[in-house]
Amino acid sequence: MNVQGDEPEIDPDDIDLAVQILIDDHDADASTLASSFEPGEEVENPNIVKVVRGLTGHAIYFSRSMIPFYRDPTKTNVYYKHLGLYVYRRAFLCEYVHWPPTPLEEAEQLEQLRILEHGRLLAVALTNHATPAGIDTPEQYREFVERVRRRL
Protein backbone atom coordinates (compact mmCIF):
# COMPACT_ATOMS: atom_id res chain seq x y z
CA MET A 1 0.00 0.00 0.00
CA ASN A 2 1.12 3.52 -0.76
CA VAL A 3 -0.63 6.40 1.01
CA GLN A 4 0.95 9.47 -0.49
CA GLY A 5 2.22 12.14 1.84
CA ASP A 6 0.04 14.79 0.21
CA GLU A 7 -3.09 13.11 1.65
CA PRO A 8 -2.77 13.71 5.41
CA GLU A 9 -6.53 13.88 5.94
CA ILE A 10 -7.45 10.54 4.39
CA ASP A 11 -10.05 8.66 6.40
CA PRO A 12 -8.85 5.30 7.82
CA ASP A 13 -12.10 3.70 6.60
CA ASP A 14 -11.12 4.70 3.07
CA ILE A 15 -7.83 2.86 3.43
CA ASP A 16 -9.84 -0.25 4.33
CA LEU A 17 -12.11 0.37 1.32
CA ALA A 18 -9.15 0.51 -1.07
CA VAL A 19 -7.82 -2.77 0.30
CA GLN A 20 -11.24 -4.45 0.16
CA ILE A 21 -11.93 -3.48 -3.44
CA LEU A 22 -8.66 -5.11 -4.51
CA ILE A 23 -9.50 -8.24 -2.52
CA ASP A 24 -12.93 -8.39 -4.19
CA ASP A 25 -11.77 -7.56 -7.74
CA HIS A 26 -9.70 -10.53 -8.87
CA ASP A 27 -9.00 -8.94 -12.27
CA ALA A 28 -7.47 -5.72 -10.94
CA ASP A 29 -3.73 -5.36 -10.43
CA ALA A 30 -4.08 -2.38 -8.09
CA SER A 31 -6.72 -0.17 -6.52
CA THR A 32 -7.16 3.45 -5.62
CA LEU A 33 -9.86 5.87 -4.44
CA ALA A 34 -11.94 8.70 -5.83
CA SER A 35 -14.62 11.00 -4.46
CA SER A 36 -17.05 13.53 -5.84
CA PHE A 37 -16.07 17.15 -5.84
CA GLU A 38 -17.59 19.15 -3.04
CA PRO A 39 -19.59 22.31 -3.85
CA GLY A 40 -17.17 25.17 -4.36
CA GLU A 41 -14.16 22.98 -5.16
CA GLU A 42 -12.29 24.03 -8.27
CA VAL A 43 -12.84 21.20 -10.74
CA GLU A 44 -10.70 23.05 -13.28
CA ASN A 45 -7.69 23.20 -10.91
CA PRO A 46 -4.84 21.20 -12.53
CA ASN A 47 -3.43 20.39 -9.08
CA ILE A 48 -6.51 18.26 -8.37
CA VAL A 49 -6.30 15.05 -10.40
CA LYS A 50 -9.51 13.83 -12.00
CA VAL A 51 -10.38 10.22 -12.80
CA VAL A 52 -12.92 8.60 -15.11
CA ARG A 53 -14.13 5.08 -14.31
CA GLY A 54 -15.57 2.57 -16.71
CA LEU A 55 -18.70 0.55 -16.10
CA THR A 56 -16.62 -2.16 -14.41
CA GLY A 57 -15.23 0.31 -11.87
CA HIS A 58 -11.76 0.29 -13.40
CA ALA A 59 -9.96 3.50 -14.26
CA ILE A 60 -10.20 4.62 -17.87
CA TYR A 61 -8.05 7.74 -17.51
CA PHE A 62 -6.57 10.19 -15.03
CA SER A 63 -5.97 13.82 -15.90
CA ARG A 64 -5.21 17.24 -14.55
CA SER A 65 -7.84 18.52 -17.00
CA MET A 66 -11.59 18.42 -16.52
CA ILE A 67 -12.61 14.97 -17.72
CA PRO A 68 -14.98 13.95 -19.08
CA PHE A 69 -15.86 16.94 -21.24
CA TYR A 70 -19.60 17.51 -21.25
CA ARG A 71 -20.72 18.90 -24.61
CA ASP A 72 -24.34 19.18 -23.53
CA PRO A 73 -24.50 21.77 -20.73
CA THR A 74 -27.97 20.54 -19.73
CA LYS A 75 -26.53 17.18 -18.59
CA THR A 76 -25.49 16.68 -14.99
CA ASN A 77 -21.72 17.10 -14.78
CA VAL A 78 -20.14 14.50 -12.52
CA TYR A 79 -16.42 14.71 -11.87
CA TYR A 80 -14.36 12.55 -9.55
CA LYS A 81 -11.16 13.61 -7.88
CA HIS A 82 -8.46 11.07 -7.33
CA LEU A 83 -7.14 10.46 -3.81
CA GLY A 84 -3.44 9.68 -3.42
CA LEU A 85 -3.67 6.11 -2.20
CA TYR A 86 -2.73 2.92 -4.02
CA VAL A 87 -2.97 -0.74 -3.06
CA TYR A 88 -0.97 -3.17 -5.20
CA ARG A 89 -0.86 -6.90 -5.59
CA ARG A 90 2.66 -7.96 -4.70
CA ALA A 91 3.41 -9.72 -8.00
CA PHE A 92 2.18 -6.71 -9.97
CA LEU A 93 4.23 -4.27 -7.90
CA CYS A 94 7.36 -6.31 -8.61
CA GLU A 95 6.68 -5.76 -12.35
CA TYR A 96 5.55 -2.14 -12.12
CA VAL A 97 8.69 -0.83 -10.41
CA HIS A 98 10.80 -1.93 -13.40
CA TRP A 99 8.70 -0.18 -16.05
CA PRO A 100 10.11 3.08 -17.37
CA PRO A 101 7.87 6.15 -17.46
CA THR A 102 5.35 6.13 -20.31
CA PRO A 103 4.35 8.94 -22.71
CA LEU A 104 1.00 9.78 -21.05
CA GLU A 105 2.57 9.58 -17.59
CA GLU A 106 5.21 12.08 -18.65
CA ALA A 107 2.64 14.36 -20.32
CA GLU A 108 0.33 14.56 -17.28
CA GLN A 109 3.01 13.89 -14.63
CA LEU A 110 0.77 11.14 -13.19
CA GLU A 111 2.45 7.81 -12.42
CA GLN A 112 -0.83 5.88 -12.35
CA LEU A 113 -1.11 6.35 -16.11
CA ARG A 114 1.84 3.96 -16.47
CA ILE A 115 -0.48 1.19 -15.25
CA LEU A 116 -3.17 2.05 -17.79
CA GLU A 117 -0.73 2.44 -20.66
CA HIS A 118 0.47 -1.09 -20.03
CA GLY A 119 -3.13 -2.29 -20.33
CA ARG A 120 -3.36 -3.27 -16.68
CA LEU A 121 -6.46 -2.79 -14.51
CA LEU A 122 -6.70 -0.26 -11.71
CA ALA A 123 -9.88 -0.59 -9.63
CA VAL A 124 -11.31 2.71 -8.38
CA ALA A 125 -13.46 2.68 -5.26
CA LEU A 126 -15.75 5.65 -4.72
CA THR A 127 -15.82 7.04 -1.22
CA ASN A 128 -18.44 9.32 0.27
CA HIS A 129 -16.01 10.91 2.69
CA ALA A 130 -15.43 14.51 1.80
CA THR A 131 -11.66 14.75 1.53
CA PRO A 132 -10.03 18.08 0.79
CA ALA A 133 -7.67 18.17 -2.16
CA GLY A 134 -4.20 16.82 -1.47
CA ILE A 135 -1.39 19.15 -0.58
CA ASP A 136 0.47 19.88 -3.80
CA THR A 137 0.91 23.65 -3.65
CA PRO A 138 1.79 26.28 -1.04
CA GLU A 139 -1.83 27.49 -1.16
CA GLN A 140 -3.16 23.99 -0.41
CA TYR A 141 -0.67 23.71 2.46
CA ARG A 142 -1.89 27.02 3.95
CA GLU A 143 -5.51 25.81 3.65
CA PHE A 144 -4.54 22.54 5.39
CA VAL A 145 -2.84 24.39 8.25
CA GLU A 146 -5.91 26.60 8.68
CA ARG A 147 -8.24 23.55 8.82
CA VAL A 148 -6.02 21.95 11.48
CA ARG A 149 -5.94 25.17 13.52
CA ARG A 150 -9.75 25.40 13.42
CA ARG A 151 -10.00 21.84 14.76
CA LEU A 152 -7.67 22.57 17.66
matplotlib code that plots the C-alpha trace (Angstrom):
import matplotlib.pyplot as plt

x = [0.0, 1.1, -0.6, 1.0, 2.2, 0.0, -3.1, -2.8, -6.5, -7.4, -10.1, -8.8, -12.1, -11.1, -7.8, -9.8, -12.1, -9.2, -7.8, -11.2, -11.9, -8.7, -9.5, -12.9, -11.8, -9.7, -9.0, -7.5, -3.7, -4.1, -6.7, -7.2, -9.9, -11.9, -14.6, -17.0, -16.1, -17.6, -19.6, -17.2, -14.2, -12.3, -12.8, -10.7, -7.7, -4.8, -3.4, -6.5, -6.3, -9.5, -10.4, -12.9, -14.1, -15.6, -18.7, -16.6, -15.2, -11.8, -10.0, -10.2, -8.1, -6.6, -6.0, -5.2, -7.8, -11.6, -12.6, -15.0, -15.9, -19.6, -20.7, -24.3, -24.5, -28.0, -26.5, -25.5, -21.7, -20.1, -16.4, -14.4, -11.2, -8.5, -7.1, -3.4, -3.7, -2.7, -3.0, -1.0, -0.9, 2.7, 3.4, 2.2, 4.2, 7.4, 6.7, 5.6, 8.7, 10.8, 8.7, 10.1, 7.9, 5.4, 4.4, 1.0, 2.6, 5.2, 2.6, 0.3, 3.0, 0.8, 2.5, -0.8, -1.1, 1.8, -0.5, -3.2, -0.7, 0.5, -3.1, -3.4, -6.5, -6.7, -9.9, -11.3, -13.5, -15.8, -15.8, -18.4, -16.0, -15.4, -11.7, -10.0, -7.7, -4.2, -1.4, 0.5, 0.9, 1.8, -1.8, -3.2, -0.7, -1.9, -5.5, -4.5, -2.8, -5.9, -8.2, -6.0, -5.9, -9.7, -10.0, -7.7]
y = [0.0, 3.5, 6.4, 9.5, 12.1, 14.8, 13.1, 13.7, 13.9, 10.5, 8.7, 5.3, 3.7, 4.7, 2.9, -0.2, 0.4, 0.5, -2.8, -4.4, -3.5, -5.1, -8.2, -8.4, -7.6, -10.5, -8.9, -5.7, -5.4, -2.4, -0.2, 3.4, 5.9, 8.7, 11.0, 13.5, 17.1, 19.2, 22.3, 25.2, 23.0, 24.0, 21.2, 23.0, 23.2, 21.2, 20.4, 18.3, 15.1, 13.8, 10.2, 8.6, 5.1, 2.6, 0.5, -2.2, 0.3, 0.3, 3.5, 4.6, 7.7, 10.2, 13.8, 17.2, 18.5, 18.4, 15.0, 14.0, 16.9, 17.5, 18.9, 19.2, 21.8, 20.5, 17.2, 16.7, 17.1, 14.5, 14.7, 12.6, 13.6, 11.1, 10.5, 9.7, 6.1, 2.9, -0.7, -3.2, -6.9, -8.0, -9.7, -6.7, -4.3, -6.3, -5.8, -2.1, -0.8, -1.9, -0.2, 3.1, 6.2, 6.1, 8.9, 9.8, 9.6, 12.1, 14.4, 14.6, 13.9, 11.1, 7.8, 5.9, 6.4, 4.0, 1.2, 2.1, 2.4, -1.1, -2.3, -3.3, -2.8, -0.3, -0.6, 2.7, 2.7, 5.7, 7.0, 9.3, 10.9, 14.5, 14.8, 18.1, 18.2, 16.8, 19.2, 19.9, 23.6, 26.3, 27.5, 24.0, 23.7, 27.0, 25.8, 22.5, 24.4, 26.6, 23.5, 22.0, 25.2, 25.4, 21.8, 22.6]
z = [0.0, -0.8, 1.0, -0.5, 1.8, 0.2, 1.6, 5.4, 5.9, 4.4, 6.4, 7.8, 6.6, 3.1, 3.4, 4.3, 1.3, -1.1, 0.3, 0.2, -3.4, -4.5, -2.5, -4.2, -7.7, -8.9, -12.3, -10.9, -10.4, -8.1, -6.5, -5.6, -4.4, -5.8, -4.5, -5.8, -5.8, -3.0, -3.8, -4.4, -5.2, -8.3, -10.7, -13.3, -10.9, -12.5, -9.1, -8.4, -10.4, -12.0, -12.8, -15.1, -14.3, -16.7, -16.1, -14.4, -11.9, -13.4, -14.3, -17.9, -17.5, -15.0, -15.9, -14.5, -17.0, -16.5, -17.7, -19.1, -21.2, -21.2, -24.6, -23.5, -20.7, -19.7, -18.6, -15.0, -14.8, -12.5, -11.9, -9.6, -7.9, -7.3, -3.8, -3.4, -2.2, -4.0, -3.1, -5.2, -5.6, -4.7, -8.0, -10.0, -7.9, -8.6, -12.4, -12.1, -10.4, -13.4, -16.0, -17.4, -17.5, -20.3, -22.7, -21.1, -17.6, -18.7, -20.3, -17.3, -14.6, -13.2, -12.4, -12.3, -16.1, -16.5, -15.2, -17.8, -20.7, -20.0, -20.3, -16.7, -14.5, -11.7, -9.6, -8.4, -5.3, -4.7, -1.2, 0.3, 2.7, 1.8, 1.5, 0.8, -2.2, -1.5, -0.6, -3.8, -3.7, -1.0, -1.2, -0.4, 2.5, 3.9, 3.7, 5.4, 8.3, 8.7, 8.8, 11.5, 13.5, 13.4, 14.8, 17.7]

ax = plt.figure().add_subplot(projection="3d")
ax.plot(x, y, z, "-o")
ax.set_aspect("equal")
plt.show()
